Every structure is written in C-alpha cells, then in structure tokens.
Amino acid sequence: MGKLNFTTTEQNEDQPVWVLRKRSSDKTQSRDIPALAKKYYETIGKRSGEIIPFFVISQGYDKTAGDFMLSIGGLGAHEKLEKLTIPRGLYGKVTIKPKLCFIWGLSIGEAKRAFYTEWLPLSGYESLNMEYEYHTEASSGKSSEIDILFAIQEKRKPYKC
C-alpha cells in the first residue's frame, strides 16, 4: 500500500446516520460487513451502491473478547432503521485505495493496523474507540478511494500531586 498519510480533521457537527447494527468480531467482520450491507439495502428497498454517502461504523471494541458493535447505513431516515449519531469532534483521517480492484478488506485492515500501531502512539492523541468508513461517489470507478475516520482526543496528562 505504501506510506499512509494520516491527518487530523475537526467534525463541527454531530452527524445522524440511519443504520442496521449487529455485534461483530475480528473473526467474523469480513462476513458480517457484506451480510449487514445486503440486509440494509434490502430493508430500504435500494440496490447496493445507490446510497451515497454510505457508512460502515465500528464502536466499542473490546480487546479481551475481540468484538465490537458494527453499524451500516446512510443519511436517509427509515422506520426500520436505528438512528446513530457520529459525534462532532476531532478525528484522525486516512484516504485509502483498494489493493486489488474493488477488494477493500486488505487495504482497510492495513490502514487500521497502521493507525493504531504506528500513527496513534506517536501522535499525542488517544482513541475514543469509534471509527468509520466514509464511502462517497469517489468509492466507485477506476480510481476509487474511501476515507476512514478515527475518533480521537488529546492524550490526557497524568495527574501529579
């Protein structure tokens, strides 16, 4: 993939997203994401790719269990979807391209590992345990790319007596 360019960005407003949710894990996410996306599109009566922007949100990662809450959705309200709010605040951001044609999994996994093991420890920030993929019109076509945003805050300084 080459060197990833992580930046910080401020999200000035809360972003409501209408989603389907399920518990997922390190071991099942590669199956859970396409299955939940398919169910989302069936629920709203649209074809895959018709909803832009499209969000894949991971929250509450439990290191011990290796699981988290997975949410998939878009901006359009729907009676069969749950409203989730992506909070305003500071985010680490990286834009990625798929490794092989439209196979995103390898690139996304590599970007997440680089964020948590390389960029974050040296950044002066700490994770707020929420991240999301932001798919737009740029996510399809020959030069496709997506943004991954990681909720962060400045590291807390230890309290000294």
Secondary structure by P-SEA (a helix, b strand, c coil): ccbbbbbcccccbbbbbbbbbbbbccccaaaaaaaaaaaaaaaacccccccccccccccccccccccbbbbbbcccccccbbbbbccccccbbbbbbbcccccaaaaaaaaaaaaacccccccccccccbbbbbbcccccccccbbbbbbbbccccccccc
